[in-house]
Amino acid sequence: MALTASERLPQNPTLQATATRREIRTGSPIGWGLGILLPLTLAVGWEFVVWLGLSSGRLLPPPSRIFATFKDLSANGDLFR
């Protein structure tokens, strides 16, 4: 017999809110969306910083240069060696 969400959560309101947030972070589409949104935002932000000329991109190249290099290495077979 499966328990409903209210039966699984502790009766203490503080613990109940924490348990609800934990479920949202790990198992729901909202959690997946947040997990994808942060790295994507950082990548777009870094690309924008290099595009504006605020950084040269030599120490940490922008994602577009990383993906272009990855594509070139995989196309000529060096990536797999």
N, C-alpha and C positions, 0 to 999 in steps of 0.2 A: 504494500500500500504506500503510495507516494505521498509525501508531506507537501502541503501548500507552502508558498513563500512565507506567509505570516506565521506558520507553525515552525518553520526552520529558524527564523530570526529570533535572537534573544529578546526578552521582554523589556530590558533597559533601553530607553529611547536613544541614548548616546551610542550604545553598542549596535542597536538596530540600524541607525544611520550609517555607521561605519561598515557594517555588513552589506548594506545596500550599495554603498559606493564601491566596495570591493567587487561585488557582482557586476556592476556596470563596467568597471575597468577591465575585467578579465574575460567576460563571456558575452558581451552584447555588441551589436553593431556600433554603438556609441564608443565603446572601448577600442574597437578596431579602428574607427575613424580617427579618434584622438591619437592612436599609435602611429597612424600614417601621416597625420597632419603635421606633427612636430618635425620629423626629419624632412618632409617636403618643404615646409616653411623655411627651415634652416638652409636647405640647398638653394631655393629660389632667392633667399636673402643674400647668400654668399655670391651667387651669380650676379645679382644686382649690384653688390658692392664692387666687384671687379669691373663690371660694365661701366659704372660711374667713374672708375679710375681712382677710387679711394684706397685700393690695394692693387699691387701688381699681379698677384696670382702666382708668383714664383714659389713662395713657401707652401702655399696650399692652393693648388689650381682649382678653378671653378668646375662644377659638375659637368658642364658641357665639354671641357677639355679632357676630363677623366673618361667620360663615355666615348669620346672620339678615339682616344688612345686604345681603350678596351676593344672598340670595334675594329680598329686597324690591326691590333695584335691577334684578334680571333680570325680575321679575314686571311692573314698570311700564315696562320698556323703557329706562330710563336707563343701564343697564349697556352697552347696545349702541350708544348714541349717542356 
